[in-house]
Amino acid sequence: MADYREAPLASRPKTLDPNEYFNLSPNHRRSEEDRAALRANLKRQYQTQLNNPHRKELVEDPALTRWVYARANPYLTFKPTFKTSLMGAMFGVVPLFVLYYVFKTDRDRKEEQIKAGTLERKFSLSS
Amino acid sequence: MLKILIPTLMLIPTAWGAPAKWLWPTTLAHSLVIALISLTWLKNMSETGWTSLGLYMATDPLSTPLLVLTCWLLPLMILASQNHTALEPLNRQRMYITLLTSLQFFLILAFSATEVIMFYVMFEATLIPTLIIITRWGNQTERLNAGIYFLFYTLAGSLPLLVALLLLQNSTGTLSLLTLQFSDPLQLTSYADKLWWAGCLLAFLVKMPLYGVHLWLPKAHVEAPVAGSMILAAVLLKLGGYGMMRMIVMLDPLTKDLSYPFIIFALWGVIMTGSICLRQTDLKSLIAYSSVSHMGLVVGGILIQTPWGFSGALILMIAHGLTSSALFCLANTNYERTHSRTMLLARGLQMVLPLMTAWWFIASLANLALPPLPNLMGELMIITSLFNWSWWTLALTGAGTLITASYSLYMFLMTQRGPIPAHMIALEPTHSREHLLMALHLLPLVLLMLKPELIWGWAY
């Protein structure tokens, strides 16, 4: 079968377990071995950096860098769809008008009460 | 006044003349002495309200706390910048201190100006050293974008202010704050007057910042070096608040109707920016958005024009200045060790740097307005005066308080608790300089608990 030999003391990944082989096509097995080789290479790079005695900084994770960049720059990947437009309207536009209506009617009601003299305004030195 | 201004100006020759080994201790000591002398401004004995009254400059209970905060912040900025500028050539370090000093000088002139045009000129003048600090000493390439946003948002907001002030000068003949407060209310009836009203306030709303025009703030705060972030968060935002509080006295009958959109933007902004804080991955960005959130409350407090609203706004400005600056210093201690602002990368620090955790804890508690700190006093006064204005604001401000508490705790738990990343080694122990920096930030905050009358503004 494949010439994959795992490192000493490491276990064989499940995809390369000979007991699982009997119903897998050769193509599938080959692709699984390639993926396992890539993963092993990445792990080796990480382990090299992790155990480097002269390292003082954090190990850089390019996936984390990409994720942080994507989180910090959402407008680059923004696409106006129905859902995003609805979200924008619901949270950005409609509340402003709703709040204007609420505050204006409340304050106008209070103003009418003051003009009619029905609003009880107790004297307070500071307010 | 001159006994503060001349020493501040002389700090520039000190920065350029001090020998290399003594540059930072000398400038630190010099600025600390200026800060201590500035505390004498707090004693307000005048009956007219204006102390240290000169031809063009004066202090009154509104501007004194902000002036003292400005003077207090310079030694803290110098202390915070010492480490990250240590690797630069000496002349660049001197230039950095000169920029900080010139910023201080313009800020003192701005807060103590009695003539509104002088305030405007100093308001614009503070932009230049800040722009240079952000774009030259920032750490990522985004700093250029941040500088452009910062400069042009503020300039675009303040050009209408210039026109409005010149119109006011034409119609009233004077722009001295000493007399403008006692002049007759202006006849403000036409549509152009409404535009004039908006022009007067737009610059300050952009500076505060108000929620709709706040985009410059996260960029500028994140990309600036630590001293830039400190001065931006602590003082430059308050320039907007101070300007609003001065100008709004003259804008009277129109404000009752025209302020509704801005109060709504401010209050909705409290909730929206607070919610955005919960989604941030970048530590400095979280602190920047929390600044927008707190300033939204301040804008709401100022625009309703009640004594408690003004008082609460001033208290919250001072308390937020100290707290936000402290949080940026803490974020910088993280950044200097890991060279990354990502929160995921700097977790579990309680196990590694437990004393710094104590400072993180106090600063986070101050940010979420824990009683009896002045942050709560300011927020509570604003919330109650907004409630008096209209009951429905309580829904927004109450939700805002809840969200503030949750993102402050989120920030604390994310950076301090939890497992340390496996690959994090060689974190320097906390320097005494960093402890001193945090103590100097939080000690005034705690002392203000004992005598809050100093920051009550006109209500004292």
Chai-1 contact restraints between the chains, C-beta under 6 A:
chainA,res_idxA,chainB,res_idxB,connection_type,confidence,min_distance_angstrom,max_distance_angstrom,comment,restraint_id
A,L50,B,H423,contact,1.0,0.0,6.0,A-B,restraint_1
A,K56,B,A426,contact,1.0,0.0,6.0,A-B,restraint_2
A,L58,B,T338,contact,1.0,0.0,6.0,A-B,restraint_3
A,L58,B,H423,contact,1.0,0.0,6.0,A-B,restraint_4
A,V59,B,H423,contact,1.0,0.0,6.0,A-B,restraint_5
A,V68,B,T281,contact,1.0,0.0,6.0,A-B,restraint_6
A,V68,B,T342,contact,1.0,0.0,6.0,A-B,restraint_7
A,R71,B,T281,contact,1.0,0.0,6.0,A-B,restraint_8
A,P95,B,W268,contact,1.0,0.0,6.0,A-B,restraint_9
A,L96,B,I264,contact,1.0,0.0,6.0,A-B,restraint_10
A,L99,B,I264,contact,1.0,0.0,6.0,A-B,restraint_11
A,Y100,B,Y260,contact,1.0,0.0,6.0,A-B,restraint_12
A,Y100,B,I264,contact,1.0,0.0,6.0,A-B,restraint_13
A,V102,B,W392,contact,1.0,0.0,6.0,A-B,restraint_14
A,F103,B,S390,contact,1.0,0.0,6.0,A-B,restraint_15
A,D106,B,S390,contact,1.0,0.0,6.0,A-B,restraint_16
A,D106,B,W392,contact,1.0,0.0,6.0,A-B,restraint_17
A,R107,B,S390,contact,1.0,0.0,6.0,A-B,restraint_18
A,S126,B,P307,contact,1.0,0.0,6.0,A-B,restraint_19
A,S127,B,W308,contact,1.0,0.0,6.0,A-B,restraint_20
